[in-house]
Amino acid sequence: MAVNSTPESPLPVGEVSRLIGGWIDRLGAVWIEGQITQLSRRPGAGVVFLTLRDPSYDISVSVTCYRQVFDAVADVVGEGARVVVHAKPEWYAPRGQLSLRAAVIKPVGVGELLARLEQLKKALAREGLFAPERKKPLPFLPRLIGLVCGRASAAERDVLENARHRWPAVRFEVRNVPVQGVHAVPQVVQAVKELDAREDVDVIVVARGGGSVEDLLPFSDEQLVRAVAACRTPVVSAIGHEPDNPLLDHVADLRASTPTDAAKKVVPDVGEEYERVRLLRDRARRCVAAFVDREERGLAHALARPSIQDPHRMTEERAEQVTALLDRGRRSLRHHLDRADSELTHTHARVVALSPAATLKRGYAVLQRADGHAVRDPGEVEPGEALRARVAEGDFSVRVDA
């Protein structure tokens, strides 16, 4: 609840500390989980001091407990162990310090850790962070490789030596960080983000040697998994050995079974590439030679054709046919013209024979009335009617007498 105070009526420090203690007392006892980072067991002291830390969010809180509470789990609990504590918050007013008074300490077993990791794995998979379509392909020959690993570790040596043995010109940007313990997650996340922010880094390798399930827990942390999922640079996971399977393997763009395997998958082998180039050159040479040989055979076959060896032969053969066809055409046309001329002569003779002018030449005459009609019947004319007589050489007038 808010407390009324003004610059004229400020609250004393002791009153503020007392109020904070009252508020904290209302929280009551709670179960919390964390990782022990500091442990102090002074000989003869009745109180044990330790620090619980949340590795995902880099938050710590002090815990105290009676010696007999800690002695119950002293054989299985030490620095770096994950524990579940039932404790009540306490406010130490003289120093203004918050701590937890533990009544029960329980170590988190491997089975329980694996069950929690499986639940987290399913939750992240439902979000699509492990989907294959999100995986980015690795470059064939990276210019600069970012390496996140422990300082002077076997994993660092395996990656660097094997990569340089395969491709001597390869370059690395190394970030040495803790790979286990309470400080591993934030520093690994920071190193990955720094390398991802660099434009010249083409691929990032996160490497660590083998270890127990507890040792590899930082690489199954949700914060690290989400940081890798957000990277624009391809990330290779090379954690532990073949049986190890942290959540980082699922979100990374490529999983390597070991750091040595990561070096083999990230950079090509220069000897293998030389051999591949040689094989491709030989194959190209054979293809070109086969193509040229095939075209030469085709050209030789074409040159052997009669039409190419004696190109005028076809025209000469066709010239005789053309001459024969021309003669045949002339004969046919002459025959048609002769027959047409004969038919025209006969037709003209018939026309002349049937012509009225020929009849008139034989002494006949044609009488025509004034309107031009020919007289065919004596009853058609009247006595004294003037007619016109047409003969072969002309015409003259006549009059009907009776």
LINCORCOR-V136150 format. One record per pair of residues at least 24 apart in sequence whose C-alpha atoms are under 10 Angstrom apart, sorted by sequence separation. I is the first residue (numbers start at 1). J is the second residue. D is the distance in Angstrom with one decimal. If there is no record, write none. Layout:
i:I j:J d:D
i:I j:J d:D
This chain:
i:36 j:60 d:9.4
i:38 j:62 d:9.2
i:39 j:63 d:9.6
i:40 j:64 d:9.7
i:63 j:87 d:8.3
i:82 j:106 d:8.8
i:83 j:107 d:4.3
i:84 j:108 d:6.6
i:150 j:174 d:9.7
i:151 j:175 d:8.3
i:152 j:176 d:8.2
i:204 j:228 d:9.8
i:216 j:240 d:7.8
i:224 j:248 d:7.7
i:225 j:249 d:9.2
i:227 j:251 d:9.8
i:228 j:252 d:6.8
i:229 j:253 d:8.9
i:238 j:262 d:6.0
i:365 j:389 d:6.3
i:366 j:390 d:5.0
i:367 j:391 d:9.1
i:34 j:59 d:9.7
i:35 j:60 d:9.1
i:38 j:63 d:10.0
i:39 j:64 d:10.0
i:42 j:67 d:9.8
i:63 j:88 d:9.6
i:82 j:107 d:6.2
i:83 j:108 d:5.2
i:145 j:170 d:7.9
i:146 j:171 d:8.8
i:147 j:172 d:6.8
i:148 j:173 d:8.7
i:149 j:174 d:7.6
i:150 j:175 d:8.2
i:151 j:176 d:4.9
i:215 j:240 d:9.8
i:220 j:245 d:8.9
i:221 j:246 d:8.9
i:222 j:247 d:8.4
i:225 j:250 d:8.8
i:226 j:251 d:8.3
i:228 j:253 d:9.1
i:237 j:262 d:7.7
i:238 j:263 d:9.3
i:365 j:390 d:5.4
i:366 j:391 d:6.7
i:34 j:60 d:8.6
i:36 j:62 d:10.0
i:41 j:67 d:8.2
i:63 j:89 d:9.0
i:64 j:90 d:9.9
i:81 j:107 d:7.4
i:82 j:108 d:5.6
i:83 j:109 d:8.8
i:141 j:167 d:9.2
i:143 j:169 d:9.0
i:144 j:170 d:7.0
i:145 j:171 d:6.3
i:146 j:172 d:5.8
i:147 j:173 d:6.1
i:148 j:174 d:6.1
i:149 j:175 d:6.5
i:150 j:176 d:5.1
i:151 j:177 d:6.5
i:153 j:179 d:9.8
i:219 j:245 d:9.4
i:220 j:246 d:5.1
i:221 j:247 d:7.6
i:222 j:248 d:9.2
i:225 j:251 d:6.5
i:236 j:262 d:7.1
i:364 j:390 d:8.7
i:365 j:391 d:4.7
i:366 j:392 d:9.6
i:34 j:61 d:9.4
i:36 j:63 d:9.7
i:52 j:79 d:9.7
i:53 j:80 d:9.5
i:62 j:89 d:9.9
i:63 j:90 d:9.6
i:81 j:108 d:8.0
i:82 j:109 d:8.5
i:143 j:170 d:6.8
i:144 j:171 d:5.1
i:145 j:172 d:4.7
i:146 j:173 d:4.7
i:147 j:174 d:4.7
i:148 j:175 d:4.9
i:149 j:176 d:5.3
i:150 j:177 d:5.2
i:151 j:178 d:7.6
i:173 j:200 d:10.0
i:179 j:206 d:9.7
i:204 j:231 d:9.6
i:219 j:246 d:5.9
i:220 j:247 d:4.5
i:221 j:248 d:8.2
i:224 j:251 d:9.8
i:225 j:252 d:8.4
i:236 j:263 d:9.8
i:364 j:391 d:6.7
i:365 j:392 d:7.5
i:50 j:78 d:9.9
i:51 j:79 d:9.3
i:52 j:80 d:9.6
i:54 j:82 d:9.8
i:77 j:105 d:9.2
i:81 j:109 d:9.8
i:82 j:110 d:10.0
i:142 j:170 d:7.7
i:143 j:171 d:6.7
i:144 j:172 d:5.6
i:145 j:173 d:6.0
i:146 j:174 d:5.9
i:147 j:175 d:6.0
i:148 j:176 d:6.1
i:149 j:177 d:6.0
i:150 j:178 d:5.6
i:151 j:179 d:9.1
i:173 j:201 d:8.0
i:179 j:207 d:8.7
i:180 j:208 d:9.3
i:210 j:238 d:9.9
i:211 j:239 d:9.2
i:212 j:240 d:9.1
i:216 j:244 d:8.5
i:218 j:246 d:8.8
i:219 j:247 d:6.6
i:220 j:248 d:5.9
i:363 j:391 d:7.4
i:364 j:392 d:7.8
i:367 j:395 d:9.4
i:41 j:70 d:9.4
i:50 j:79 d:8.9
i:52 j:81 d:9.8
i:53 j:82 d:9.3
i:77 j:106 d:8.7
i:78 j:107 d:9.7
i:141 j:170 d:8.6
i:142 j:171 d:8.6
i:143 j:172 d:8.7
i:144 j:173 d:6.9
i:145 j:174 d:8.2
i:146 j:175 d:7.6
i:147 j:176 d:8.2
i:148 j:177 d:7.0
i:149 j:178 d:7.6
i:150 j:179 d:5.7
i:172 j:201 d:8.8
i:179 j:208 d:6.8
i:203 j:232 d:9.6
i:204 j:233 d:6.9
i:205 j:234 d:8.7
i:206 j:235 d:7.5
i:207 j:236 d:8.4
i:208 j:237 d:9.0
i:209 j:238 d:8.2
i:210 j:239 d:7.0
i:211 j:240 d:6.5
i:216 j:245 d:9.1
i:217 j:246 d:7.4
i:218 j:247 d:9.6
i:219 j:248 d:5.7
i:220 j:249 d:8.8
i:236 j:265 d:9.1
i:362 j:391 d:9.6
i:363 j:392 d:7.4
i:365 j:394 d:9.8
i:366 j:395 d:9.0
i:367 j:396 d:9.7
i:368 j:397 d:9.6
i:52 j:82 d:8.8
i:76 j:106 d:9.6
i:77 j:107 d:6.5
i:142 j:172 d:9.8
i:148 j:178 d:9.6
i:149 j:179 d:6.7
i:150 j:180 d:8.9
i:171 j:201 d:9.8
i:174 j:204 d:9.7
i:178 j:208 d:9.9
i:179 j:209 d:9.2
i:188 j:218 d:8.8
i:189 j:219 d:10.0
i:202 j:232 d:9.7
i:203 j:233 d:5.8
i:204 j:234 d:6.3
i:205 j:235 d:5.9
i:206 j:236 d:6.3
i:207 j:237 d:6.5
i:208 j:238 d:6.5
i:209 j:239 d:6.2
i:210 j:240 d:3.6
i:211 j:241 d:8.5
i:216 j:246 d:7.0
i:217 j:247 d:9.1
i:218 j:248 d:9.3
i:219 j:249 d:8.7
i:220 j:250 d:9.7
i:236 j:266 d:8.2
i:360 j:390 d:8.2
i:361 j:391 d:7.6
i:362 j:392 d:8.2
i:365 j:395 d:8.8
i:367 j:397 d:9.3
i:368 j:398 d:9.9
i:52 j:83 d:8.6
i:73 j:104 d:9.6
i:74 j:105 d:9.8
i:76 j:107 d:7.3
i:77 j:108 d:9.4
i:82 j:113 d:9.2
i:148 j:179 d:9.0
i:172 j:203 d:10.0
i:173 j:204 d:9.2
i:174 j:205 d:9.5
i:175 j:206 d:9.6
i:180 j:211 d:9.5
i:188 j:219 d:8.9
i:202 j:233 d:6.3
i:203 j:234 d:5.1
i:204 j:235 d:4.7
i:205 j:236 d:4.7
i:206 j:237 d:5.3
i:207 j:238 d:4.6
i:208 j:239 d:4.8
i:209 j:240 d:4.6
i:210 j:241 d:5.5
i:213 j:244 d:8.3
i:216 j:247 d:9.9
i:360 j:391 d:5.6
i:361 j:392 d:5.0
i:367 j:398 d:8.8
i:52 j:84 d:9.8
i:70 j:102 d:9.1
i:72 j:104 d:9.2
i:73 j:105 d:7.2
i:76 j:108 d:10.0
i:172 j:204 d:9.7
i:185 j:217 d:9.2
i:186 j:218 d:9.2
i:192 j:224 d:8.9
i:196 j:228 d:9.3
i:201 j:233 d:7.6
i:202 j:234 d:7.3
i:203 j:235 d:5.9
i:204 j:236 d:6.1
i:205 j:237 d:6.1
i:206 j:238 d:5.9
i:207 j:239 d:5.3
i:208 j:240 d:5.8
i:209 j:241 d:7.1
i:210 j:242 d:9.1
i:212 j:244 d:9.0
i:213 j:245 d:9.5
i:359 j:391 d:9.4
i:360 j:392 d:4.7
i:361 j:393 d:8.0
i:52 j:85 d:9.4
i:69 j:102 d:7.9
i:70 j:103 d:9.1
i:72 j:105 d:8.3
i:73 j:106 d:7.2
i:74 j:107 d:9.9
i:76 j:109 d:10.0
i:181 j:214 d:9.0
i:184 j:217 d:9.6
i:185 j:218 d:5.4
i:201 j:234 d:9.6
i:202 j:235 d:9.3
i:203 j:236 d:7.5
i:204 j:237 d:8.7
i:205 j:238 d:7.0
i:206 j:239 d:7.2
i:207 j:240 d:7.9
i:208 j:241 d:9.1
i:210 j:243 d:9.5
i:211 j:244 d:8.6
i:213 j:246 d:8.9
i:359 j:392 d:8.2
i:360 j:393 d:8.5
i:69 j:103 d:6.6
i:70 j:104 d:8.2
i:71 j:105 d:9.8
i:72 j:106 d:9.2
i:73 j:107 d:7.5
i:150 j:184 d:9.6
i:180 j:214 d:8.5
i:181 j:215 d:7.3
i:184 j:218 d:6.3
i:185 j:219 d:7.5
i:189 j:223 d:7.7
i:190 j:224 d:9.3
i:193 j:227 d:7.4
i:196 j:230 d:9.5
i:197 j:231 d:8.7
i:199 j:233 d:9.1
i:205 j:239 d:9.7
i:210 j:244 d:7.7
i:357 j:391 d:8.5
i:358 j:392 d:8.0
i:360 j:394 d:9.9
i:62 j:97 d:9.2
i:63 j:98 d:9.1
i:64 j:99 d:7.2
i:65 j:100 d:8.3
i:66 j:101 d:8.6
i:68 j:103 d:9.8
i:69 j:104 d:6.4
i:70 j:105 d:6.9
i:180 j:215 d:5.6
i:181 j:216 d:9.2
i:183 j:218 d:9.0
i:184 j:219 d:8.7
i:185 j:220 d:9.3
i:189 j:224 d:5.6
i:192 j:227 d:7.7
i:193 j:228 d:8.3
i:196 j:231 d:6.2
i:197 j:232 d:8.6
i:198 j:233 d:9.2
i:357 j:392 d:6.3
i:62 j:98 d:7.4
i:63 j:99 d:5.5
i:64 j:100 d:6.1
i:65 j:101 d:5.6
i:66 j:102 d:7.9
i:69 j:105 d:7.1
i:70 j:106 d:9.5
i:179 j:215 d:8.1
i:180 j:216 d:6.8
i:181 j:217 d:8.8
i:182 j:218 d:8.3
i:185 j:221 d:7.2
i:188 j:224 d:7.5
i:189 j:225 d:9.0
i:192 j:228 d:7.4
i:195 j:231 d:9.5
i:196 j:232 d:6.7
i:197 j:233 d:8.7
i:356 j:392 d:9.2
i:357 j:393 d:9.4
i:61 j:98 d:7.9
i:62 j:99 d:4.9
i:63 j:100 d:4.6
i:64 j:101 d:5.1
i:65 j:102 d:4.9
i:66 j:103 d:7.9
i:179 j:216 d:8.0
i:180 j:217 d:7.7
i:181 j:218 d:7.6
i:185 j:222 d:9.5
i:186 j:223 d:8.4
i:187 j:224 d:9.8
i:189 j:226 d:9.4
i:190 j:227 d:9.0
i:193 j:230 d:9.2
i:196 j:233 d:5.7
i:61 j:99 d:6.6
i:62 j:100 d:6.3
i:63 j:101 d:5.9
i:64 j:102 d:6.0
i:65 j:103 d:6.6
i:66 j:104 d:9.9
i:150 j:188 d:9.8
i:179 j:217 d:9.6
i:180 j:218 d:6.4
i:185 j:223 d:7.7
i:186 j:224 d:8.0
i:189 j:227 d:6.5
i:193 j:231 d:7.5
i:195 j:233 d:8.5
i:196 j:234 d:8.8
i:39 j:78 d:7.4
i:40 j:79 d:9.9
i:61 j:100 d:7.6
i:62 j:101 d:8.9
i:63 j:102 d:6.6
i:64 j:103 d:9.1
i:65 j:104 d:8.5
i:148 j:187 d:9.7
i:149 j:188 d:8.3
i:179 j:218 d:7.4
i:180 j:219 d:8.8
i:185 j:224 d:6.5
i:188 j:227 d:9.8
i:189 j:228 d:8.1
i:192 j:231 d:8.2
i:193 j:232 d:9.9
i:196 j:235 d:9.2
i:38 j:78 d:8.9
i:39 j:79 d:6.4
i:65 j:105 d:9.1
i:148 j:188 d:7.1
i:178 j:218 d:9.8
i:179 j:219 d:8.4
i:184 j:224 d:10.0
i:193 j:233 d:9.8
i:36 j:77 d:8.6
i:37 j:78 d:8.7
i:38 j:79 d:6.2
i:39 j:80 d:9.7
i:148 j:189 d:9.7
i:192 j:233 d:9.7
i:36 j:78 d:7.0
i:37 j:79 d:5.3
i:38 j:80 d:8.4
i:149 j:191 d:9.6
i:206 j:248 d:9.1
i:35 j:78 d:9.5
i:36 j:79 d:5.1
i:37 j:80 d:5.7
i:148 j:191 d:6.7
i:192 j:235 d:8.9
i:35 j:79 d:7.8
i:36 j:80 d:5.1
i:37 j:81 d:8.2
i:147 j:191 d:9.0
i:148 j:192 d:7.2
i:35 j:80 d:5.8
i:36 j:81 d:5.6
i:37 j:82 d:9.6
i:146 j:191 d:9.2
i:147 j:192 d:8.8
i:34 j:80 d:9.5
i:35 j:81 d:5.5
i:36 j:82 d:6.4
i:146 j:192 d:8.4
i:159 j:205 d:9.0
i:206 j:252 d:9.4
i:34 j:81 d:8.4
i:35 j:82 d:4.3
i:36 j:83 d:7.4
i:148 j:195 d:9.0
i:205 j:252 d:9.5
i:34 j:82 d:5.6
i:35 j:83 d:6.3
i:51 j:99 d:9.4
i:52 j:100 d:9.7
i:146 j:194 d:9.6
i:147 j:195 d:8.6
i:159 j:207 d:8.2
i:204 j:252 d:9.8
i:210 j:258 d:8.5
i:33 j:82 d:7.2
i:34 j:83 d:5.9
i:35 j:84 d:8.9
i:51 j:100 d:9.7
i:146 j:195 d:6.2
i:158 j:207 d:9.6
i:204 j:253 d:9.9
i:205 j:254 d:9.5
i:207 j:256 d:9.2
i:209 j:258 d:7.5
i:210 j:259 d:9.8
i:33 j:83 d:5.8
i:34 j:84 d:6.8
i:50 j:100 d:9.9
i:145 j:195 d:9.1
i:146 j:196 d:8.5
i:156 j:206 d:9.7
i:203 j:253 d:9.9
i:205 j:255 d:9.8
i:206 j:256 d:9.9
i:208 j:258 d:8.2
i:209 j:259 d:7.3
i:32 j:83 d:8.4
i:33 j:84 d:4.4
i:34 j:85 d:8.3
i:155 j:206 d:9.6
i:156 j:207 d:7.2
i:158 j:209 d:9.7
i:205 j:256 d:9.5
i:207 j:258 d:8.0
i:208 j:259 d:7.0
i:32 j:84 d:5.6
i:33 j:85 d:6.3
i:49 j:101 d:9.8
i:146 j:198 d:9.5
i:155 j:207 d:6.0
i:156 j:208 d:7.9
i:207 j:259 d:5.8
i:31 j:84 d:6.7
i:32 j:85 d:5.4
i:33 j:86 d:9.0
i:154 j:207 d:9.6
i:155 j:208 d:5.4
i:156 j:209 d:9.1
i:206 j:259 d:8.6
i:207 j:260 d:9.4
i:31 j:85 d:5.5
i:32 j:86 d:6.5
i:48 j:102 d:9.9
i:146 j:200 d:9.6
i:147 j:201 d:10.0
i:153 j:207 d:9.6
i:154 j:208 d:8.1
i:155 j:209 d:5.5
i:205 j:259 d:8.7
i:30 j:85 d:8.1
i:31 j:86 d:4.4
i:32 j:87 d:7.7
i:144 j:199 d:9.8
i:145 j:200 d:8.8
i:146 j:201 d:6.2
i:153 j:208 d:8.0
i:154 j:209 d:6.9
i:155 j:210 d:9.1
i:207 j:262 d:8.3
i:29 j:85 d:10.0
i:30 j:86 d:5.6
i:31 j:87 d:6.5
i:144 j:200 d:6.4
i:145 j:201 d:5.7
i:146 j:202 d:7.7
i:147 j:203 d:8.7
i:148 j:204 d:7.6
i:149 j:205 d:8.4
i:150 j:206 d:9.7
i:153 j:209 d:8.0
i:206 j:262 d:9.2
i:29 j:86 d:6.7
i:30 j:87 d:5.6
i:31 j:88 d:8.8
i:143 j:200 d:7.4
i:144 j:201 d:5.0
i:145 j:202 d:6.1
i:146 j:203 d:6.1
i:147 j:204 d:5.9
i:148 j:205 d:6.2
i:149 j:206 d:6.2
i:150 j:207 d:8.0
i:205 j:262 d:7.5
i:29 j:87 d:5.2
i:30 j:88 d:6.2
i:142 j:200 d:9.4
i:143 j:201 d:7.2
i:144 j:202 d:5.8
i:145 j:203 d:5.3
i:146 j:204 d:4.5
i:147 j:205 d:4.8
i:148 j:206 d:4.8
i:149 j:207 d:5.2
i:150 j:208 d:7.0
i:205 j:263 d:8.9
i:28 j:87 d:8.5
i:29 j:88 d:4.0
i:30 j:89 d:8.2
i:142 j:201 d:7.9
i:143 j:202 d:6.5
i:144 j:203 d:7.3
i:145 j:204 d:5.9
i:146 j:205 d:6.0
i:147 j:206 d:6.0
i:148 j:207 d:6.2
i:149 j:208 d:6.0
i:150 j:209 d:9.1
i:28 j:88 d:5.7
i:29 j:89 d:6.9
i:142 j:202 d:5.5
i:143 j:203 d:8.9
i:144 j:204 d:9.0
i:145 j:205 d:7.3
i:146 j:206 d:8.4
i:147 j:207 d:7.3
i:148 j:208 d:8.6
i:149 j:209 d:9.2
i:179 j:239 d:9.9
i:27 j:88 d:7.9
i:28 j:89 d:7.0
i:29 j:90 d:9.9
i:141 j:202 d:8.9
i:142 j:203 d:6.8
i:205 j:266 d:8.6
i:26 j:88 d:9.9
i:27 j:89 d:7.3
i:28 j:90 d:9.5
i:141 j:203 d:9.9
i:204 j:266 d:9.4
i:25 j:88 d:8.1
i:26 j:89 d:9.2
i:27 j:90 d:9.8
i:139 j:202 d:7.1
i:203 j:266 d:8.0
i:24 j:88 d:9.1
i:25 j:89 d:6.8
i:138 j:202 d:8.2
i:139 j:203 d:7.7
i:24 j:89 d:6.4
i:25 j:90 d:6.9
i:138 j:203 d:7.0
i:24 j:90 d:6.9
i:25 j:91 d:8.1
i:137 j:203 d:9.8
i:138 j:204 d:9.8
i:24 j:91 d:7.0
i:21 j:89 d:9.3
i:22 j:90 d:9.6
i:23 j:91 d:9.5
i:21 j:90 d:7.2
i:22 j:91 d:8.6
i:21 j:91 d:5.2
i:30 j:100 d:9.5
i:20 j:91 d:7.5
i:21 j:92 d:7.8
i:29 j:100 d:9.1
i:31 j:102 d:9.5
i:20 j:92 d:9.9
i:21 j:93 d:7.1
i:29 j:101 d:8.9
i:30 j:102 d:9.5
i:33 j:105 d:9.8
i:35 j:107 d:9.9
i:18 j:91 d:8.8
i:20 j:93 d:8.6
i:29 j:102 d:8.9
i:31 j:104 d:9.2
i:32 j:105 d:9.9
i:33 j:106 d:9.4
i:35 j:108 d:9.8
i:17 j:91 d:8.3
i:18 j:92 d:9.5
i:19 j:93 d:9.7
i:24 j:98 d:8.9
i:29 j:103 d:9.2
i:31 j:105 d:9.6
i:33 j:107 d:9.5
i:34 j:108 d:9.5
i:17 j:92 d:8.6
i:18 j:93 d:6.7
i:21 j:96 d:9.0
i:33 j:108 d:8.7
i:17 j:93 d:5.5
i:18 j:94 d:9.7
i:20 j:96 d:9.0
i:21 j:97 d:9.8
i:16 j:93 d:9.3
i:17 j:94 d:8.1
i:21 j:98 d:9.0
i:15 j:93 d:9.6
i:17 j:95 d:9.1
i:18 j:96 d:9.5
i:20 j:98 d:9.8
i:14 j:93 d:7.5
i:17 j:96 d:6.5
i:159 j:238 d:9.5
i:13 j:93 d:9.6
i:14 j:94 d:8.1
i:16 j:96 d:9.6
i:17 j:97 d:9.5
i:13 j:94 d:9.8
i:14 j:96 d:9.4
i:13 j:96 d:9.5
i:155 j:238 d:8.7
i:155 j:239 d:8.9
i:155 j:240 d:9.0
i:146 j:233 d:9.8
i:147 j:235 d:9.9
i:146 j:235 d:9.2
i:147 j:236 d:9.5
i:149 j:238 d:9.8
i:146 j:236 d:10.0
i:149 j:239 d:9.7
i:135 j:229 d:9.3
i:130 j:225 d:9.8
i:134 j:229 d:8.6
i:138 j:233 d:8.9
i:139 j:234 d:8.6
i:129 j:225 d:8.5
i:136 j:232 d:8.5
i:137 j:233 d:9.6
i:138 j:234 d:6.2
i:167 j:263 d:9.9
i:129 j:226 d:7.9
i:136 j:233 d:8.0
i:137 j:234 d:6.9
i:138 j:235 d:8.4
i:162 j:259 d:9.2
i:163 j:260 d:8.3
i:166 j:263 d:8.4
i:167 j:264 d:9.9
i:170 j:267 d:7.9
i:124 j:222 d:8.5
i:136 j:234 d:5.7
i:137 j:235 d:9.6
i:138 j:236 d:8.9
i:162 j:260 d:6.5
i:163 j:261 d:9.7
i:165 j:263 d:9.6
i:166 j:264 d:7.6
i:114 j:213 d:8.4
i:121 j:220 d:8.8
i:129 j:228 d:9.6
i:130 j:229 d:8.5
i:135 j:234 d:7.9
i:136 j:235 d:8.4
i:159 j:258 d:9.2
i:160 j:259 d:9.4
i:161 j:260 d:8.8
i:162 j:261 d:8.9
i:163 j:262 d:8.7
i:164 j:263 d:8.7
i:165 j:264 d:9.8
i:80 j:180 d:8.7
i:81 j:181 d:8.7
i:82 j:182 d:10.0
i:113 j:213 d:8.6
i:114 j:214 d:9.8
i:117 j:217 d:9.0
i:120 j:220 d:8.9
i:129 j:229 d:6.4
i:135 j:235 d:9.2
i:158 j:258 d:9.1
i:159 j:259 d:5.6
i:160 j:260 d:8.9
i:162 j:262 d:9.2
i:163 j:263 d:4.9
i:167 j:267 d:6.7
i:80 j:181 d:5.7
i:81 j:182 d:9.4
i:113 j:214 d:8.4
i:120 j:221 d:9.1
i:121 j:222 d:9.1
i:124 j:225 d:8.8
i:128 j:229 d:9.9
i:129 j:230 d:9.3
i:158 j:259 d:6.2
i:159 j:260 d:5.5
i:162 j:263 d:5.9
i:163 j:264 d:6.7
i:166 j:267 d:7.1
i:167 j:268 d:6.7
i:168 j:269 d:9.4
i:169 j:270 d:9.8
i:79 j:181 d:8.8
i:80 j:182 d:6.7
i:110 j:212 d:9.7
i:111 j:213 d:9.9
i:120 j:222 d:7.7
i:124 j:226 d:8.9
i:157 j:259 d:9.0
i:158 j:260 d:5.4
i:159 j:261 d:8.3
i:161 j:263 d:8.6
i:162 j:264 d:7.2
i:163 j:265 d:9.2
i:165 j:267 d:10.0
i:166 j:268 d:6.5
i:167 j:269 d:5.9
i:168 j:270 d:8.2
i:79 j:182 d:9.4
i:110 j:213 d:7.2
i:114 j:217 d:9.7
i:117 j:220 d:7.3
i:155 j:258 d:8.3
i:156 j:259 d:7.8
i:157 j:260 d:9.1
i:158 j:261 d:9.1
i:159 j:262 d:6.9
i:160 j:263 d:7.5
i:163 j:266 d:7.9
i:164 j:267 d:8.8
i:166 j:269 d:4.4
i:167 j:270 d:5.4
i:110 j:214 d:7.6
i:113 j:217 d:8.8
i:117 j:221 d:8.7
i:121 j:225 d:10.0
i:155 j:259 d:5.6
i:156 j:260 d:9.4
i:158 j:262 d:9.2
i:159 j:263 d:5.1
i:163 j:267 d:6.4
i:165 j:269 d:8.1
i:166 j:270 d:5.7
i:167 j:271 d:8.7
i:109 j:214 d:9.5
i:117 j:222 d:9.5
i:154 j:259 d:8.8
i:155 j:260 d:7.7
i:158 j:263 d:7.8
i:159 j:264 d:8.6
i:162 j:267 d:9.4
i:163 j:268 d:8.4
i:164 j:269 d:9.4
i:165 j:270 d:8.7
i:166 j:271 d:7.6
i:154 j:260 d:9.9
i:163 j:269 d:8.5
i:164 j:270 d:9.9
i:166 j:272 d:9.0
i:167 j:273 d:9.9
i:159 j:266 d:9.7
i:162 j:269 d:9.8
i:149 j:259 d:9.9
i:135 j:250 d:10.0
i:138 j:253 d:8.0
i:135 j:251 d:8.2
i:136 j:252 d:9.0
i:137 j:253 d:7.2
i:138 j:254 d:8.2
i:130 j:247 d:9.3
i:134 j:251 d:8.9
i:135 j:252 d:7.4
i:136 j:253 d:5.6
i:137 j:254 d:8.3
i:130 j:248 d:9.6
i:132 j:250 d:9.4
i:134 j:252 d:9.5
i:135 j:253 d:4.7
i:136 j:254 d:8.5
i:130 j:249 d:9.2
i:131 j:250 d:8.8
i:132 j:251 d:9.2
i:134 j:253 d:7.9
i:135 j:254 d:7.7
i:130 j:250 d:5.6
i:131 j:251 d:8.1
i:133 j:253 d:9.9
i:129 j:250 d:8.3
i:130 j:251 d:5.0
i:132 j:253 d:8.5
i:145 j:266 d:8.6
i:129 j:251 d:6.1
i:130 j:252 d:8.1
i:145 j:267 d:9.4
i:124 j:247 d:9.4
i:128 j:251 d:9.5
i:129 j:252 d:9.4
i:130 j:253 d:9.2
i:58 j:182 d:8.3
i:142 j:266 d:7.7
i:143 j:267 d:9.8
i:58 j:183 d:8.0
i:121 j:246 d:9.6
i:125 j:250 d:9.0
i:140 j:265 d:9.7
i:141 j:266 d:7.8
i:142 j:267 d:7.1
i:55 j:181 d:8.4
i:56 j:182 d:8.9
i:121 j:247 d:6.8
i:124 j:250 d:9.8
i:125 j:251 d:9.1
i:140 j:266 d:7.9
i:141 j:267 d:6.0
i:142 j:268 d:9.5
i:55 j:182 d:5.4
i:56 j:183 d:9.4
i:58 j:185 d:8.7
i:120 j:247 d:8.8
i:124 j:251 d:9.2
i:138 j:265 d:9.0
i:139 j:266 d:8.0
i:140 j:267 d:7.2
i:141 j:268 d:6.9
i:54 j:182 d:7.8
i:55 j:183 d:6.8
i:56 j:184 d:9.5
i:57 j:185 d:8.9
i:58 j:186 d:7.0
i:138 j:266 d:7.3
i:139 j:267 d:8.7
i:140 j:268 d:7.3
i:53 j:182 d:7.1
i:54 j:183 d:9.8
i:55 j:184 d:7.8
i:56 j:185 d:6.5
i:57 j:186 d:7.8
i:117 j:246 d:8.8
i:118 j:247 d:9.2
i:121 j:250 d:8.8
i:138 j:267 d:9.5
i:52 j:182 d:9.6
i:53 j:183 d:9.5
i:55 j:185 d:6.2
i:56 j:186 d:7.0
i:117 j:247 d:8.0
i:55 j:186 d:7.2
i:82 j:214 d:8.5
i:56 j:189 d:9.9
i:81 j:214 d:7.9
i:80 j:214 d:8.8
i:81 j:215 d:9.8
i:80 j:215 d:9.1
i:37 j:181 d:8.1
i:36 j:181 d:9.3
i:37 j:182 d:6.6
i:35 j:181 d:8.5
i:36 j:182 d:8.1
i:37 j:183 d:9.2
i:35 j:182 d:6.9
i:34 j:182 d:9.6
i:56 j:218 d:8.6
i:55 j:218 d:8.1
i:56 j:221 d:6.8
i:55 j:221 d:8.4
i:56 j:222 d:7.4
i:57 j:223 d:8.1
i:56 j:223 d:6.0
i:55 j:223 d:9.3
i:56 j:224 d:8.2
